[in-house]
Amino acid sequence: MNSLIAIDRPDVLAGLRRLGRNLMEIILHVGAHRTATTSFQHYLREHGAAISAAGAGLWGPLRTRNGLFSGLFPGPAATIQRPSLDRVRGRVALQLNKSRANGVKKLLITDENMIGTSRHCISTGTLFPAVGERMARYHAAFGNDVNQVLLTIRSPDTWWESAAAYSVQRGACVPTQAKLDKLASMARSWRDVIIDLACALPNTEIKVNTFEEFAGRPDAFLAQATGINAPKDNQMRWMNRSPDLPALRAILTGRGDDPDLLPDETGRWHPFTEAQSAMMRETYADDLFWLAAGADGLATLTEDTSRTRAGKSQPAGDMKEGQNHDSQQRKLAQSG
């Protein structure tokens, strides 16, 4: 008990952070959801021994969601006793130093829930509205020692399609036409998400990858993320796929909802009109152009120079997983 109390003291926390601070690089892979994160994490677990032998450590959702960050976010008003941020910092500092003691040179922490969930995006009708405040809290939990953040983005037309199908699968209502129209015309894009990340994690390198280039290629993604000689992946992984229309209609029927809210068709659910999808793809093209031009110094677009075209290594069929900006004027979105 005394050791737990002592770990909350700022001088102890500072000492833990100084101990080997420069001996281990901390890399946060924050998703986003619906960008093949589950497939990537499955690959990491399968090749954990080889990755560890290369000097890299791995923390996945099984670790990050098992109480490590408990107390990082405010709970319900009825919750009287919650661990303080200092207590979270203490737990994280102890675990980081265990990794350092084990000789880890690069620690990859992967958890797509760090920036929020796709279901929250659907319910609010906004693309990761709380990413700024959430990541500022995580940054503080790591003692502001995060070296790099990895974000994977995806064309918004297919991202929202996948997020909507996944949300319905998990019990959400089928989005109304008004909600779909709002999503299609949304001003907030991946550029806003990246700017919020940069505000929340100053002096931290932000690398952005695209789902279209790295989906189905977890070994290439790991190599780009860490610089290690990543184990080759011989499996065609496609984990946590969003359900197709027949499966979604069966889900609605099974829980007593009207299946006719969805088209009686086969294949993937395409809730947006072609005009709406084209408009969303144009927004994505603008975001990619901004990233390729340097993203105002806030982020770097990672490209795999060994490939001449994106998409050749993806599994056959559709992959389903998975304003003017002034950084001086932007405010972090509220947590949710």
N, C-alpha and C positions, 0 to 999 in steps of 0.2 A: 504493500500500500504506500509506504513512504517513497519507494522508488518511482511509483506512478505520479505522486505529487511533485517530486523533485523534477521530473521530466518536463513539467509545465513551466519551470522557471526560465525566463528569457536567456540568462547567462548559460544555462545548461544546453538549451536549444542551440544557441550560437556556437557553443563548443562542438556539439554533434555535427553541425553543418560544416564547420571548419575542418573536422576530421576527415581527411580524404576528399574534400570537396572537388578538387580538380582531378581526381583519379577516376571518376566515373561520369559519363555523359548520360543525362536523363532525357529520354525522348518520349513524348506523349503522342500516342496515336488515338485521335478523338473521333474517328469515324469519317464521314457521317453514317448514320443508319442508312440502310438500303443501298450500300455501295460495296457489297461483298465482304463486310467486316467479319461475319460469322465464318465464312469460308477461310479467310485469312487466319483467324484465331484457331480454327481446326487444324490448319497446316502447321501453325506454330507448336501446338500441343504434340502433334505427331512427330515433329522433328526437334523436339526440345533438347534432346541429348546432344545432337550435332550442333545446334545453335549455341548451347552452353559451352561446348568445346571450343567454339570460335571466339569466346570471350564476351558473349552477349547474354544478358539476363532478361527474363520475360515475366511480366505481371499481367495476367489476363483477368477477365471478369470474375472468374472463380475466386480470385484473390481480392480484387478491388471492391467487390460487392459483398464481402464477408466481414463487414464491420470495420475495415481499415479507415474509411472516411465517415464513419458514423458520427453525427454531430456537425458535419461540415455545412449543412443547410438547415435553416430554421424548420422545426417541426410544427405540428398543430399547436394552437394556443393552449390546449389542455396539457401539453407536455411541459412539466415544470422543470425537471432535471434533465439537462442535455449536456453531453460532453462539450467542453469549450473548444474554440479553435486551437488554443494552445495544446489541449489534449490530443487533438487530431495531428497537429504538427509533431508532437512527441512520438506518437505511434509511427508516423511516416518516417521520421528521422531514424528511429530504431531499425526499421525494416531496410531503409536505404543503407545504413551502415553494415547490416548483415550482408547485403549484396556486395558491398565494397570488400568486406572481409573475405568473401568467397571468390574474390578476384574478378568480379564483373567489371568490365571496362565500359560497356554500353548497356544501359537498362532501357528496354522498350516496354512501355506500359500502354496496353491497348484496352480501351473500354469506350465504346461508342455512346454510352449514356452520359459521359462527361459533359457533352455540349447540350444534352436534352434528348428527347425521344421523338420519333416520327409521329407517334400518336398525339403528342402535345402539339406538334406542328399542325396536324389536321384539325384538332379541336380549337386551336386559336386562329387557324387560317393564316399563319405566319411562319416563315422559314426560320427555325431555331431562334425564337425571339429572346431567349434568356441566355444565349451563349456568352455574352459579355460578363454578366455577373457570375455565372457558374464557373467560368474559367478563371476569373479573378480569385475566386475562393480556392480552387485547386492550386493555382499558382502560389497562393499564400501558404497552403498546406505543405508544399514542397520547399518552403523557405525561400521562395523566389529563385530557386536554383535550376529551374527547367531550362535545358539548353535548346530544345527543338520541339516543335509541334507539327504533327502530320495531319493534314486534312484531305480527304478524298471528296471530290464534288462530282456531280452528275447532271446531265441535261435535265432541266426542271420538268419538262413534259413527262419523261419516263420516271423521274424521281417521285413526283406527286402521284402518278399512276400506281407505282409500287407501294408508296406510303399509304394511299387510300385503301388498296386491296388488303394490305397487312392489317390496317386498323379495323376494317370490317371483320376480318378473320378473328381478331382479338376481342370482338364484342362491340365495337363502335357501330353507330348507325351509318347507313349508306349516305354519303354527303349529298345534300340537296343541290339542285342546279344553281341556286344562288351562291352556295359555298364554292362550287366548282368554278363559277364565273369569277369569284373573288380571287381564288388561287391563280387562275389563268392571267389575271390582270394585275397581280401583285407587283408593287414597285420594289419590294425588298428582294434582293438576289444574293447569290453567293458572294458577290463583292461586299455587300453589307456584313455578311457573316465574317468574312476575313478581316474587315476593318475592325469589327467588334473584338475579334480575337487579338488583333494587334494592340488595341487599347488595353485589353485585360492583361496581356503578357508583354510589357515593354522590354526591349532588349533581348527578346527571345526569337530565334529564327523560326519562321513559319514556312513550311513547304507544302505545296498544294499539288495533289495528283488528280488525275481524272479517272473515273470509273471506266470510261470507254477504252482507256489504254491499258489499265492494269487489272481489270476484272478477269478472273480465271488464271491469273499469273502471280500467285502469292510469293513465289520465290523471287521473281523480279522485283516485286514491291518491297520485300524485306531487304534485298540487296541495295535498292535505292535508299531505303530508310536508314539503314545502319552502316552500309559500306562493307559488311562482312561477306564472305563467300557463302551465300545462302544455299542450303541443300536444295537440290533439284526436286521439283514436284512432278511426279508421274501420274497423278490422279487428276481427273477433270472434276474439280469440286464445284458444287452449286448448292450451297447450304442455305437453309432458311428462305426458300423461294416464296414469293407471294403467290397465293392461289390463283388459278385461272377462273374464268367465268362459271363453268359447271361446278367447280368446287365451292365458289362463293355462293352460288344459288343454293347448293345443298346445305351450306352453313346457315344461311338465312332460314331455310325451311326447317332445319333441325332445332332452331331456337324460337320458332314460332313467328318469324318475321316474313314479310311478303317478298318472295323471290323475284317477283316481277318488277321490283325496284331496279333490277339489273337486266341487261339484254339477254334474251334467250339464245345465246350464241356460244360458240366454242372459242378457245384461245384466250389470249390476254384481254383484260378489261381496259378499254380505251375510253375513259369518261369525257375527254376533251374533244372539241371539234378540231378539224384539221387547221382551221384558221387560228384557234387558240394555241394549238401545239406549235405551229409555225412561229407565232409571236414569242412563245416561251423559248424556243430554240434560238431565236434572234437575240434574246436577252442573254442566253448562255454564251453565244458567240461574242457578245460585247464583253462579258466577264472574262472570257479566255483571252481576248485581245488585250484587255487591261492587264491581266497577269503576264502575258508574253511581253508586254511593254515595260514590265518592271514593277507593276502594282504600287506605284508611288513609293517604292522602297520598303513596303510592308511585308511582302511575301515573295516566294520564288515558285514558279511553275516548274515542276519536275517532269522531264520528258525522258523516255527511254530511247536513246540514240541507236540502239541495236535493232530497232524496228523501223520499217519504212511506212507501215500503215497500222493504225490502231484497229483492234478487233479481230485479227486473224487467229489469235489463240484463244478466243472466248469460246465457251461451249456453244454447240449449235442451237439456234433458236434465240428468243429474246432473253436477255439477262434480266431477272426480276428481283434480285435481292436488293438480300440486302435489303435613281435620283442623282443628283450631283452629290459628291461625297467630299467632306472636309473633315479630316481626322481631328482637327482642333475643336470642331463644333459638335461632334457626335457624343451621345450619352449612352452608357451601357443599358441594355434592356433589362427589365425586371425579371427576377427569377420566377420560374413556374414549373 
